[in-house]
Structures are given as C-alpha cells and as structure tokens.
Amino acid sequence: MASDDLSATPGAKMNYLIRRKPATSREELVAHWFANHMPSVIEGQHILAGQNKAHATRYIASLFDAGADGTHSWDGVAQLWYETPPPKADPPHGTTPRDTFQQNAEPYVPWATTEYVVMNGSDRIPVEPLTLNPPFPCTRSGFLKITFLVRALPDTNYADLFTHWLGTHVPNVRGVMKEVGGFRYVVSHSMEPDSEAYAGMAELYFADADSWRRYKATIETDGMEQWVDPAGTLALRGQTEMIGIP
C-alpha cells in the first residue's frame, strides 16, 4: 500500500545483480559490460519493439564501489523496465555465455520489483548521448548514489513491511534527504518477496559524500528495523551509471 501522494511506476522494474567471476578483474568486467554486452542488449530491445513484442522501455546499469575492505559484494546492477515481468531465466542468464561479458560474470537472474519514485531529481542527472561514437550506451556521474539491498527477517509479514516502508519510512527518509541536499530517492519492492534474496531496494542520490555523511548523522529510526535483517542488508556506494535506453 502506498501513501496518498506516492504511486507506483506502471509495469515491472527488473533488476539483474551482477558479480564477476573470481579470475576476472573489476576493470575487465566493466569494459566488457559497456563495450560488448550493453550494445547487444540495446539492439535486441529495439528489434523486439519493432516487432511489437515484449521489450524493455528503459535500460540503466549502476556500478558499485568496493566496500571498506576493498571487495565487492556485487559489482553492479542492470535495471530494465517492462510492461509486465518477463519469465525467470531457467537456467540463469550467462550459464551458456552469449558474449564476453557473460564469460566473465557469474550467471544472473531477473528480480522483479514494483518501483516508487519518491523524489525524481532527474534534472540533476541528465542523459547526454555520445556525439563522437554511437549515442548509446553512454555514462553519467557527478553524484554519490547509495543503493540499499534490504533483506527481511525470517517469517516477515511482507504486507506489513511494505505498508510501513511506504507510509512511515519513506516520509522519514524523504524529509532528511531534502534537509541534507539529497535530490533523488527511489524505492523498489519485490513482487515475489518470499522467493527473493532481498525484499526490496532503495536508491538515494546525493550531491557528494558530505551530504551522505550528514544524512547518516541526521536520520532517526522509525520502526522499520523490526522487519529488516541488519546482517543481510547491504548499503552499496556508486558514482557511475551506464545508460543503455534512457
């Protein structure tokens, strides 16, 4: 249930969490993701659209920074927006690699979510297509993005969690975001939380690290912790997005 002034984005936001294989360097994964995988995904979606078949209307990939210990829980996430969720991949994507990126990434599966754009802020992160190469994929930076992957405690009542998240936690976070200079805030809830590793995702955009530090110093608990597994929940920093279909 959403609060009175918050409605869901139509359709499904599909998230593909990406982790590289142990022998692959971070730089190698990102190079193949941008150069060898994203162009084929873009082309494939445009072909499907031209055939009036189910296709993604947007495609964005976020890169995650290393944690304090220098390792990556996840290297990034690809997000594609569809009218309805595509079927789960069986076997997972990349089990039989179709490009060099998939050769270097662990197999991955789609995670279907319902998106709520709490604070838009899209004017702060404009899409600027390339001019000396094909326009997409392109990149954008100049922000600090914190992506929370929220894991629920065992036996969680997801209806209660999602109601509290949107009705109580979202206003709390939104108020602090506005106070410290955060400019974009997006929440995504799992469509089938019982079968997923994470109950949802929250994406918070700040102008810089100082705004994020002030956010952490200001935010107060609001009761959401009664449903959230702190050990399994991740807060991943990122400073770059790759745009495939804006």
CYANA upper distance limits for C-alpha pairs under 8 A (distance plus 0.5 A):
  1 MET  CA    159 ALA  CA      8.43
  1 MET  CA    162 PHE  CA      7.38
  1 MET  CA    163 THR  CA      5.72
  1 MET  CA    166 LEU  CA      7.70
  1 MET  CA    167 GLY  CA      8.40
  2 ALA  CA      6 LEU  CA      6.27
  2 ALA  CA      7 SER  CA      6.83
  2 ALA  CA      8 ALA  CA      8.31
  2 ALA  CA    163 THR  CA      7.29
  2 ALA  CA    166 LEU  CA      5.99
  2 ALA  CA    167 GLY  CA      6.92
  3 SER  CA      7 SER  CA      8.23
  3 SER  CA    166 LEU  CA      6.55
  3 SER  CA    167 GLY  CA      5.56
  6 LEU  CA    116 TYR  CA      7.50
  6 LEU  CA    117 VAL  CA      8.27
  6 LEU  CA    118 VAL  CA      7.31
  7 SER  CA    116 TYR  CA      6.83
  7 SER  CA    117 VAL  CA      8.47
  8 ALA  CA    114 THR  CA      7.10
  8 ALA  CA    115 GLU  CA      6.11
  8 ALA  CA    116 TYR  CA      5.30
  8 ALA  CA    117 VAL  CA      7.96
  9 THR  CA    114 THR  CA      7.50
  9 THR  CA    115 GLU  CA      5.87
  9 THR  CA    116 TYR  CA      6.40
  9 THR  CA    117 VAL  CA      7.79
 10 PRO  CA     83 GLU  CA      7.52
 11 GLY  CA     81 TRP  CA      7.63
 11 GLY  CA     82 TYR  CA      6.20
 11 GLY  CA     83 GLU  CA      4.68
 11 GLY  CA     84 THR  CA      5.78
 11 GLY  CA     85 PRO  CA      7.99
 11 GLY  CA    114 THR  CA      7.86
 12 ALA  CA     81 TRP  CA      6.27
 12 ALA  CA     82 TYR  CA      5.79
 12 ALA  CA     83 GLU  CA      6.57
 12 ALA  CA     84 THR  CA      6.04
 12 ALA  CA     85 PRO  CA      6.00
 12 ALA  CA    112 ALA  CA      6.72
 12 ALA  CA    113 THR  CA      6.33
 12 ALA  CA    114 THR  CA      6.14
 12 ALA  CA    115 GLU  CA      7.85
 13 LYS  CA     79 GLN  CA      7.14
 13 LYS  CA     80 LEU  CA      6.38
 13 LYS  CA     81 TRP  CA      5.05
 13 LYS  CA     82 TYR  CA      6.99
 13 LYS  CA     85 PRO  CA      8.28
 13 LYS  CA    112 ALA  CA      6.44
 13 LYS  CA    113 THR  CA      5.68
 13 LYS  CA    114 THR  CA      6.57
 13 LYS  CA    115 GLU  CA      6.84
 13 LYS  CA    188 SER  CA      8.31
 14 MET  CA     79 GLN  CA      5.99
 14 MET  CA     80 LEU  CA      5.66
 14 MET  CA     81 TRP  CA      6.55
 14 MET  CA     82 TYR  CA      7.97
 14 MET  CA     85 PRO  CA      7.67
 14 MET  CA    110 PRO  CA      6.33
 14 MET  CA    111 TRP  CA      5.87
 14 MET  CA    112 ALA  CA      5.16
 14 MET  CA    113 THR  CA      6.66
 15 ASN  CA     77 VAL  CA      6.90
 15 ASN  CA     78 ALA  CA      6.24
 15 ASN  CA     79 GLN  CA      5.10
 15 ASN  CA     80 LEU  CA      7.20
 15 ASN  CA    110 PRO  CA      6.10
 15 ASN  CA    111 TRP  CA      5.42
 15 ASN  CA    112 ALA  CA      7.00
 15 ASN  CA    113 THR  CA      8.06
 16 TYR  CA     77 VAL  CA      5.86
 16 TYR  CA     78 ALA  CA      5.49
 16 TYR  CA     79 GLN  CA      6.84
 16 TYR  CA    108 TYR  CA      6.95
 16 TYR  CA    109 VAL  CA      6.54
 16 TYR  CA    110 PRO  CA      5.55
 16 TYR  CA    111 TRP  CA      6.78
 17 LEU  CA     74 TRP  CA      7.29
 17 LEU  CA     75 ASP  CA      8.35
 17 LEU  CA     76 GLY  CA      6.61
 17 LEU  CA     77 VAL  CA      4.90
 17 LEU  CA     78 ALA  CA      7.06
 17 LEU  CA    108 TYR  CA      7.25
 17 LEU  CA    109 VAL  CA      8.19
 17 LEU  CA    110 PRO  CA      8.46
 18 ILE  CA     74 TRP  CA      6.43
 18 ILE  CA     75 ASP  CA      6.19
 18 ILE  CA     76 GLY  CA      5.79
 18 ILE  CA     77 VAL  CA      6.09
 18 ILE  CA     78 ALA  CA      8.03
 18 ILE  CA    105 ALA  CA      7.33
 18 ILE  CA    106 GLU  CA      7.61
 18 ILE  CA    108 TYR  CA      7.12
 19 ARG  CA     73 SER  CA      8.07
 19 ARG  CA     74 TRP  CA      5.52
 19 ARG  CA     75 ASP  CA      5.66
 19 ARG  CA     76 GLY  CA      7.63
 19 ARG  CA    105 ALA  CA      6.33
 19 ARG  CA    106 GLU  CA      6.23
 20 ARG  CA     24 THR  CA      6.67
 20 ARG  CA     25 SER  CA      8.20
 20 ARG  CA     26 ARG  CA      7.84
 20 ARG  CA     29 LEU  CA      7.01
 20 ARG  CA     75 ASP  CA      7.36
 20 ARG  CA    104 ASN  CA      6.38
 20 ARG  CA    105 ALA  CA      4.65
 20 ARG  CA    106 GLU  CA      6.10
 21 LYS  CA    104 ASN  CA      6.17
 21 LYS  CA    105 ALA  CA      5.76
 21 LYS  CA    106 GLU  CA      6.01
 24 THR  CA     28 GLU  CA      6.93
 24 THR  CA     29 LEU  CA      7.16
 24 THR  CA    104 ASN  CA      6.50
 25 SER  CA     29 LEU  CA      6.86
 26 ARG  CA     30 VAL  CA      6.86
 26 ARG  CA     75 ASP  CA      8.12
 27 GLU  CA     31 ALA  CA      6.59
 28 GLU  CA     32 HIS  CA      6.81
 29 LEU  CA     33 TRP  CA      6.51
 29 LEU  CA    101 PHE  CA      6.90
 29 LEU  CA    104 ASN  CA      6.76
 29 LEU  CA    105 ALA  CA      7.63
 30 VAL  CA     34 PHE  CA      6.64
 31 ALA  CA     35 ALA  CA      6.46
 31 ALA  CA     36 ASN  CA      8.29
 32 HIS  CA     36 ASN  CA      5.47
 32 HIS  CA     37 HIS  CA      6.91
 32 HIS  CA    100 THR  CA      6.76
 32 HIS  CA    101 PHE  CA      5.35
 33 TRP  CA     37 HIS  CA      5.46
 33 TRP  CA     38 MET  CA      6.61
 33 TRP  CA    101 PHE  CA      5.83
 34 PHE  CA     38 MET  CA      5.94
 34 PHE  CA     39 PRO  CA      8.01
 34 PHE  CA    137 PRO  CA      7.59
 34 PHE  CA    242 MET  CA      7.97
 35 ALA  CA     39 PRO  CA      7.31
 36 ASN  CA     40 SER  CA      7.59
 36 ASN  CA     99 ASP  CA      7.31
 36 ASN  CA    100 THR  CA      7.10
 36 ASN  CA    101 PHE  CA      7.01
 37 HIS  CA     41 VAL  CA      6.87
 37 HIS  CA     99 ASP  CA      7.10
 37 HIS  CA    100 THR  CA      8.02
 37 HIS  CA    101 PHE  CA      6.43
 37 HIS  CA    102 GLN  CA      8.46
 38 MET  CA     42 ILE  CA      6.60
 38 MET  CA    137 PRO  CA      7.18
 38 MET  CA    244 GLY  CA      6.98
 39 PRO  CA     43 GLU  CA      6.64
 39 PRO  CA    136 PHE  CA      7.95
 39 PRO  CA    137 PRO  CA      7.16
 39 PRO  CA    244 GLY  CA      8.05
 40 SER  CA     44 GLY  CA      6.49
 41 VAL  CA     45 GLN  CA      6.69
 42 ILE  CA     46 HIS  CA      6.81
 42 ILE  CA     59 TYR  CA      8.41
 42 ILE  CA    244 GLY  CA      6.64
 42 ILE  CA    245 ILE  CA      7.29
 43 GLU  CA     47 ILE  CA      6.72
 44 GLY  CA     48 LEU  CA      6.79
 45 GLN  CA     49 ALA  CA      6.65
 45 GLN  CA     55 HIS  CA      5.92
 45 GLN  CA     56 ALA  CA      6.55
 46 HIS  CA     50 GLY  CA      6.69
 46 HIS  CA     55 HIS  CA      8.23
 47 ILE  CA     51 GLN  CA      6.87
 48 LEU  CA     52 ASN  CA      6.77
 48 LEU  CA     53 LYS  CA      5.58
 48 LEU  CA     54 ALA  CA      7.05
 48 LEU  CA     55 HIS  CA      6.24
 49 ALA  CA     53 LYS  CA      6.26
 49 ALA  CA     54 ALA  CA      7.48
 49 ALA  CA     55 HIS  CA      6.33
 54 ALA  CA     82 TYR  CA      8.00
 54 ALA  CA     83 GLU  CA      8.14
 55 HIS  CA     82 TYR  CA      6.77
 56 ALA  CA     80 LEU  CA      6.22
 56 ALA  CA     81 TRP  CA      5.72
 56 ALA  CA     82 TYR  CA      5.32
 56 ALA  CA     83 GLU  CA      8.34
 57 THR  CA     80 LEU  CA      7.76
 57 THR  CA     81 TRP  CA      6.12
 57 THR  CA     82 TYR  CA      6.64
 57 THR  CA    245 ILE  CA      7.51
 58 ARG  CA     79 GLN  CA      8.40
 58 ARG  CA     80 LEU  CA      6.02
 58 ARG  CA     81 TRP  CA      5.77
 58 ARG  CA     82 TYR  CA      8.37
 58 ARG  CA    244 GLY  CA      7.93
 58 ARG  CA    245 ILE  CA      5.24
 58 ARG  CA    246 PRO  CA      5.98
 59 TYR  CA     78 ALA  CA      7.78
 59 TYR  CA     79 GLN  CA      6.19
 59 TYR  CA     80 LEU  CA      5.05
 59 TYR  CA     81 TRP  CA      7.28
 59 TYR  CA    243 ILE  CA      6.95
 59 TYR  CA    244 GLY  CA      5.53
 59 TYR  CA    245 ILE  CA      5.13
 59 TYR  CA    246 PRO  CA      7.03
 60 ILE  CA     78 ALA  CA      6.41
 60 ILE  CA     79 GLN  CA      5.80
 60 ILE  CA     80 LEU  CA      7.17
 60 ILE  CA    241 GLU  CA      7.39
 60 ILE  CA    242 MET  CA      6.33
 60 ILE  CA    243 ILE  CA      5.21
 60 ILE  CA    244 GLY  CA      6.15
 60 ILE  CA    245 ILE  CA      7.29
 60 ILE  CA    246 PRO  CA      7.85
 61 ALA  CA     76 GLY  CA      7.54
 61 ALA  CA     77 VAL  CA      6.06
 61 ALA  CA     78 ALA  CA      4.60
 61 ALA  CA     79 GLN  CA      6.41
 61 ALA  CA    241 GLU  CA      6.13
 61 ALA  CA    242 MET  CA      5.54
 61 ALA  CA    243 ILE  CA      6.97
 61 ALA  CA    244 GLY  CA      8.24
 62 SER  CA     76 GLY  CA      5.90
 62 SER  CA     77 VAL  CA      5.89
 62 SER  CA     78 ALA  CA      6.95
 62 SER  CA    238 GLY  CA      7.62
 62 SER  CA    240 THR  CA      6.76
 62 SER  CA    241 GLU  CA      4.94
 62 SER  CA    242 MET  CA      6.81
 63 LEU  CA     75 ASP  CA      6.62
 63 LEU  CA     76 GLY  CA      4.81
 63 LEU  CA     77 VAL  CA      7.27
 63 LEU  CA    238 GLY  CA      6.27
 63 LEU  CA    239 GLN  CA      7.72
 63 LEU  CA    240 THR  CA      6.32
 63 LEU  CA    241 GLU  CA      6.68
 63 LEU  CA    242 MET  CA      8.44
 64 PHE  CA     72 HIS  CA      8.07
 64 PHE  CA     74 TRP  CA      7.45
 64 PHE  CA     75 ASP  CA      5.85
 64 PHE  CA     76 GLY  CA      5.56
 64 PHE  CA    236 LEU  CA      6.64
 64 PHE  CA    237 ARG  CA      6.10
 64 PHE  CA    238 GLY  CA      4.97
 64 PHE  CA    239 GLN  CA      7.98
 64 PHE  CA    240 THR  CA      8.49
 65 ASP  CA     72 HIS  CA      7.55
 65 ASP  CA     75 ASP  CA      7.90
 65 ASP  CA    236 LEU  CA      7.54
 65 ASP  CA    237 ARG  CA      5.96
 65 ASP  CA    238 GLY  CA      5.78
 65 ASP  CA    239 GLN  CA      8.10
 66 ALA  CA     70 GLY  CA      5.62
 66 ALA  CA     71 THR  CA      5.60
 66 ALA  CA     72 HIS  CA      5.31
 66 ALA  CA     73 SER  CA      8.38
 66 ALA  CA    237 ARG  CA      8.34
 67 GLY  CA     71 THR  CA      6.05
 67 GLY  CA     72 HIS  CA      6.54
 67 GLY  CA     73 SER  CA      8.22
 67 GLY  CA    236 LEU  CA      8.01
 67 GLY  CA    237 ARG  CA      8.46
 82 TYR  CA     86 PRO  CA      8.21
 85 PRO  CA    112 ALA  CA      6.82
 88 LYS  CA     92 PRO  CA      8.49
 88 LYS  CA    109 VAL  CA      7.24
 88 LYS  CA    110 PRO  CA      6.73
 89 ALA  CA     93 HIS  CA      6.70
 89 ALA  CA    109 VAL  CA      6.42
 89 ALA  CA    110 PRO  CA      7.63
 91 PRO  CA     95 THR  CA      7.01
 92 PRO  CA    107 PRO  CA      6.02
 92 PRO  CA    108 TYR  CA      5.82
 92 PRO  CA    109 VAL  CA      5.71
 93 HIS  CA     97 PRO  CA      8.27
 93 HIS  CA    102 GLN  CA      8.47
 93 HIS  CA    107 PRO  CA      5.91
 93 HIS  CA    108 TYR  CA      5.76
 93 HIS  CA    109 VAL  CA      6.58
 94 GLY  CA     98 ARG  CA      7.24
 94 GLY  CA    102 GLN  CA      5.51
 94 GLY  CA    103 GLN  CA      7.63
 94 GLY  CA    105 ALA  CA      8.03
 94 GLY  CA    106 GLU  CA      7.72
 94 GLY  CA    107 PRO  CA      5.25
 94 GLY  CA    108 TYR  CA      7.31
 95 THR  CA    107 PRO  CA      5.88
 97 PRO  CA    102 GLN  CA      5.49
 97 PRO  CA    103 GLN  CA      5.88
 98 ARG  CA    102 GLN  CA      6.96
 98 ARG  CA    103 GLN  CA      8.26
 99 ASP  CA    103 GLN  CA      7.01
100 THR  CA    104 ASN  CA      7.02
101 PHE  CA    105 ALA  CA      6.72
102 GLN  CA    106 GLU  CA      7.80
102 GLN  CA    107 PRO  CA      7.84
111 TRP  CA    190 SER  CA      7.89
111 TRP  CA    196 GLU  CA      7.94
112 ALA  CA    190 SER  CA      6.52
112 ALA  CA    191 MET  CA      6.24
112 ALA  CA    192 GLU  CA      8.00
113 THR  CA    188 SER  CA      6.08
113 THR  CA    189 HIS  CA      5.55
113 THR  CA    190 SER  CA      4.83
113 THR  CA    191 MET  CA      5.56
113 THR  CA    200 GLY  CA      7.92
114 THR  CA    188 SER  CA      5.78
114 THR  CA    189 HIS  CA      5.68
114 THR  CA    190 SER  CA      6.97
114 THR  CA    191 MET  CA      6.86
115 GLU  CA    186 VAL  CA      7.63
115 GLU  CA    187 VAL  CA      6.36
115 GLU  CA    188 SER  CA      4.78
115 GLU  CA    189 HIS  CA      7.08
116 TYR  CA    186 VAL  CA      6.30
116 TYR  CA    187 VAL  CA      5.64
116 TYR  CA    188 SER  CA      6.57
117 VAL  CA    185 TYR  CA      6.93
117 VAL  CA    186 VAL  CA      5.06
117 VAL  CA    187 VAL  CA      6.97
118 VAL  CA    170 VAL  CA      8.19
118 VAL  CA    174 ARG  CA      7.97
118 VAL  CA    184 ARG  CA      8.03
118 VAL  CA    185 TYR  CA      5.90
118 VAL  CA    186 VAL  CA      6.03
118 VAL  CA    187 VAL  CA      7.71
119 MET  CA    174 ARG  CA      8.04
119 MET  CA    183 PHE  CA      7.18
119 MET  CA    184 ARG  CA      5.28
119 MET  CA    185 TYR  CA      5.32
119 MET  CA    186 VAL  CA      7.29
120 ASN  CA    183 PHE  CA      7.84
120 ASN  CA    184 ARG  CA      5.70
120 ASN  CA    185 TYR  CA      7.26
120 ASN  CA    186 VAL  CA      8.32
121 GLY  CA    125 ILE  CA      7.83
121 GLY  CA    183 PHE  CA      5.69
121 GLY  CA    184 ARG  CA      5.27
122 SER  CA    126 PRO  CA      6.82
122 SER  CA    184 ARG  CA      7.84
124 ARG  CA    183 PHE  CA      8.01
125 ILE  CA    140 ARG  CA      7.58
125 ILE  CA    141 SER  CA      8.13
125 ILE  CA    142 GLY  CA      8.49
126 PRO  CA    140 ARG  CA      8.24
127 VAL  CA    139 THR  CA      8.40
127 VAL  CA    140 ARG  CA      7.50
127 VAL  CA    243 ILE  CA      8.12
127 VAL  CA    246 PRO  CA      7.58
128 GLU  CA    138 CYS  CA      7.74
128 GLU  CA    139 THR  CA      8.34
128 GLU  CA    140 ARG  CA      8.18
129 PRO  CA    135 PRO  CA      5.05
129 PRO  CA    136 PHE  CA      6.68
129 PRO  CA    137 PRO  CA      8.22
129 PRO  CA    138 CYS  CA      6.35
130 LEU  CA    134 PRO  CA      6.81
130 LEU  CA    135 PRO  CA      4.75
130 LEU  CA    136 PHE  CA      7.18
130 LEU  CA    137 PRO  CA      8.45
130 LEU  CA    138 CYS  CA      6.58
131 THR  CA    135 PRO  CA      6.64
136 PHE  CA    243 ILE  CA      7.34
136 PHE  CA    244 GLY  CA      6.10
136 PHE  CA    245 ILE  CA      7.82
137 PRO  CA    242 MET  CA      7.04
137 PRO  CA    243 ILE  CA      5.80
137 PRO  CA    244 GLY  CA      5.04
137 PRO  CA    245 ILE  CA      8.10
138 CYS  CA    242 MET  CA      6.25
138 CYS  CA    243 ILE  CA      5.71
138 CYS  CA    244 GLY  CA      7.35
139 THR  CA    240 THR  CA      7.46
139 THR  CA    241 GLU  CA      6.15
139 THR  CA    242 MET  CA      4.90
139 THR  CA    243 ILE  CA      6.23
140 ARG  CA    240 THR  CA      6.35
140 ARG  CA    241 GLU  CA      5.95
140 ARG  CA    242 MET  CA      7.09
140 ARG  CA    243 ILE  CA      8.15
141 SER  CA    239 GLN  CA      6.19
141 SER  CA    240 THR  CA      5.23
141 SER  CA    241 GLU  CA      7.07
142 GLY  CA    207 ALA  CA      7.82
142 GLY  CA    239 GLN  CA      7.37
142 GLY  CA    240 THR  CA      8.30
143 PHE  CA    205 TYR  CA      7.21
143 PHE  CA    206 PHE  CA      6.37
143 PHE  CA    207 ALA  CA      5.43
143 PHE  CA    208 ASP  CA      6.35
143 PHE  CA    239 GLN  CA      6.25
143 PHE  CA    240 THR  CA      8.35
144 LEU  CA    205 TYR  CA      6.31
144 LEU  CA    206 PHE  CA      5.62
144 LEU  CA    207 ALA  CA      6.60
144 LEU  CA    208 ASP  CA      5.91
144 LEU  CA    209 ALA  CA      6.96
144 LEU  CA    212 TRP  CA      8.42
144 LEU  CA    237 ARG  CA      7.48
144 LEU  CA    238 GLY  CA      6.49
144 LEU  CA    239 GLN  CA      5.55
145 LYS  CA    203 GLU  CA      7.31
145 LYS  CA    204 LEU  CA      6.12
145 LYS  CA    205 TYR  CA      4.96
145 LYS  CA    206 PHE  CA      6.71
145 LYS  CA    237 ARG  CA      6.24
145 LYS  CA    238 GLY  CA      5.52
145 LYS  CA    239 GLN  CA      6.51
146 ILE  CA    203 GLU  CA      6.29
146 ILE  CA    204 LEU  CA      5.66
146 ILE  CA    205 TYR  CA      6.95
146 ILE  CA    235 ALA  CA      6.81
146 ILE  CA    236 LEU  CA      6.02
146 ILE  CA    237 ARG  CA      5.20
146 ILE  CA    238 GLY  CA      6.85
147 THR  CA    201 MET  CA      7.40
147 THR  CA    202 ALA  CA      6.23
147 THR  CA    203 GLU  CA      5.05
147 THR  CA    204 LEU  CA      6.95
147 THR  CA    234 LEU  CA      8.33
147 THR  CA    235 ALA  CA      6.10
147 THR  CA    236 LEU  CA      5.56
147 THR  CA    237 ARG  CA      6.94
147 THR  CA    238 GLY  CA      8.24
148 PHE  CA    201 MET  CA      5.95
148 PHE  CA    202 ALA  CA      5.51
148 PHE  CA    203 GLU  CA      6.89
148 PHE  CA    233 THR  CA      7.55
148 PHE  CA    234 LEU  CA      6.01
148 PHE  CA    235 ALA  CA      4.97
148 PHE  CA    236 LEU  CA      6.84
149 LEU  CA    198 TYR  CA      6.75
149 LEU  CA    199 ALA  CA      8.35
149 LEU  CA    200 GLY  CA      6.74
149 LEU  CA    201 MET  CA      5.30
149 LEU  CA    202 ALA  CA      7.36
149 LEU  CA    233 THR  CA      6.07
149 LEU  CA    234 LEU  CA      5.59
149 LEU  CA    235 ALA  CA      7.05
149 LEU  CA    236 LEU  CA      8.50
150 VAL  CA    198 TYR  CA      5.92
150 VAL  CA    199 ALA  CA      6.21
150 VAL  CA    200 GLY  CA      5.83
150 VAL  CA    201 MET  CA      6.36
150 VAL  CA    202 ALA  CA      8.31
150 VAL  CA    228 VAL  CA      7.40
150 VAL  CA    229 ASP  CA      8.15
150 VAL  CA    232 GLY  CA      7.95
150 VAL  CA    233 THR  CA      5.22
150 VAL  CA    234 LEU  CA      7.17
151 ARG  CA    197 ALA  CA      7.17
151 ARG  CA    198 TYR  CA      4.95
151 ARG  CA    199 ALA  CA      5.92
151 ARG  CA    200 GLY  CA      7.79
151 ARG  CA    228 VAL  CA      6.49
151 ARG  CA    229 ASP  CA      6.03
151 ARG  CA    230 PRO  CA      8.18
151 ARG  CA    232 GLY  CA      6.06
151 ARG  CA    233 THR  CA      5.52
152 ALA  CA    156 THR  CA      6.90
152 ALA  CA    198 TYR  CA      7.37
152 ALA  CA    199 ALA  CA      6.43
152 ALA  CA    227 TRP  CA      6.15
152 ALA  CA    228 VAL  CA      4.99
152 ALA  CA    229 ASP  CA      5.67
153 LEU  CA    227 TRP  CA      6.07
153 LEU  CA    228 VAL  CA      5.91
153 LEU  CA    229 ASP  CA      5.34
156 THR  CA    161 LEU  CA      7.99
156 THR  CA    227 TRP  CA      6.58
157 ASN  CA    161 LEU  CA      6.84
158 TYR  CA    162 PHE  CA      6.45
158 TYR  CA    193 PRO  CA      7.86
159 ALA  CA    163 THR  CA      6.58
160 ASP  CA    164 HIS  CA      6.65
161 LEU  CA    165 TRP  CA      6.46
161 LEU  CA    224 MET  CA      7.80
161 LEU  CA    227 TRP  CA      6.86
162 PHE  CA    166 LEU  CA      6.68
162 PHE  CA    189 HIS  CA      7.95
163 THR  CA    167 GLY  CA      6.28
163 THR  CA    168 THR  CA      8.41
164 HIS  CA    168 THR  CA      5.68
164 HIS  CA    169 HIS  CA      6.82
164 HIS  CA    224 MET  CA      7.35
165 TRP  CA    169 HIS  CA      5.22
165 TRP  CA    170 VAL  CA      6.46
165 TRP  CA    224 MET  CA      7.31
166 LEU  CA    170 VAL  CA      5.60
166 LEU  CA    171 PRO  CA      8.07
167 GLY  CA    171 PRO  CA      7.43
168 THR  CA    172 ASN  CA      6.94
168 THR  CA    222 ASP  CA      7.58
169 HIS  CA    173 VAL  CA      6.68
169 HIS  CA    222 ASP  CA      6.84
169 HIS  CA    224 MET  CA      7.28
170 VAL  CA    174 ARG  CA      6.39
171 PRO  CA    175 GLY  CA      6.51
172 ASN  CA    176 VAL  CA      7.07
172 ASN  CA    219 ILE  CA      8.15
172 ASN  CA    220 GLU  CA      8.47
172 ASN  CA    222 ASP  CA      7.95
173 VAL  CA    177 MET  CA      6.51
173 VAL  CA    219 ILE  CA      7.57
174 ARG  CA    178 LYS  CA      6.73
174 ARG  CA    185 TYR  CA      7.91
175 GLY  CA    179 GLU  CA      6.82
176 VAL  CA    180 VAL  CA      6.71
176 VAL  CA    215 TYR  CA      6.92
176 VAL  CA    218 THR  CA      7.40
176 VAL  CA    219 ILE  CA      6.79
177 MET  CA    181 GLY  CA      6.46
177 MET  CA    182 GLY  CA      4.97
177 MET  CA    183 PHE  CA      7.52
177 MET  CA    215 TYR  CA      7.26
178 LYS  CA    182 GLY  CA      6.19
178 LYS  CA    183 PHE  CA      7.57
180 VAL  CA    211 SER  CA      6.05
180 VAL  CA    212 TRP  CA      8.31
180 VAL  CA    214 ARG  CA      6.72
180 VAL  CA    215 TYR  CA      6.59
181 GLY  CA    206 PHE  CA      7.10
181 GLY  CA    207 ALA  CA      7.42
181 GLY  CA    211 SER  CA      6.64
182 GLY  CA    204 LEU  CA      7.74
182 GLY  CA    205 TYR  CA      6.25
182 GLY  CA    206 PHE  CA      4.90
182 GLY  CA    207 ALA  CA      7.07
182 GLY  CA    211 SER  CA      7.38
182 GLY  CA    212 TRP  CA      8.43
183 PHE  CA    204 LEU  CA      8.43
183 PHE  CA    205 TYR  CA      6.38
183 PHE  CA    206 PHE  CA      6.59
183 PHE  CA    207 ALA  CA      8.02
184 ARG  CA    203 GLU  CA      8.34
184 ARG  CA    204 LEU  CA      6.45
184 ARG  CA    205 TYR  CA      5.50
184 ARG  CA    206 PHE  CA      7.93
185 TYR  CA    202 ALA  CA      7.81
185 TYR  CA    203 GLU  CA      6.13
185 TYR  CA    204 LEU  CA      5.20
185 TYR  CA    205 TYR  CA      6.87
186 VAL  CA    202 ALA  CA      6.23
186 VAL  CA    203 GLU  CA      5.59
186 VAL  CA    204 LEU  CA      7.20
187 VAL  CA    200 GLY  CA      7.95
187 VAL  CA    201 MET  CA      6.30
187 VAL  CA    202 ALA  CA      4.94
187 VAL  CA    203 GLU  CA      6.89
188 SER  CA    200 GLY  CA      5.97
188 SER  CA    201 MET  CA      5.55
188 SER  CA    202 ALA  CA      6.80
189 HIS  CA    193 PRO  CA      8.43
189 HIS  CA    199 ALA  CA      6.80
189 HIS  CA    200 GLY  CA      4.82
189 HIS  CA    201 MET  CA      7.01
190 SER  CA    196 GLU  CA      7.96
190 SER  CA    198 TYR  CA      7.92
190 SER  CA    199 ALA  CA      5.88
190 SER  CA    200 GLY  CA      5.75
192 GLU  CA    196 GLU  CA      7.23
193 PRO  CA    197 ALA  CA      8.29
193 PRO  CA    198 TYR  CA      7.48
193 PRO  CA    199 ALA  CA      5.63
193 PRO  CA    200 GLY  CA      8.38
194 ASP  CA    199 ALA  CA      8.46
206 PHE  CA    211 SER  CA      6.54
206 PHE  CA    212 TRP  CA      6.84
207 ALA  CA    211 SER  CA      7.07
208 ASP  CA    212 TRP  CA      7.33
209 ALA  CA    213 ARG  CA      6.71
210 ASP  CA    214 ARG  CA      6.73
211 SER  CA    215 TYR  CA      6.63
212 TRP  CA    216 LYS  CA      6.83
213 ARG  CA    217 ALA  CA      6.79
214 ARG  CA    218 THR  CA      6.58
215 TYR  CA    219 ILE  CA      6.43
221 THR  CA    225 GLU  CA      8.06
224 MET  CA    228 VAL  CA      7.20
225 GLU  CA    229 ASP  CA      8.15
225 GLU  CA    230 PRO  CA      8.45
228 VAL  CA    233 THR  CA      8.01
229 ASP  CA    233 THR  CA      6.60
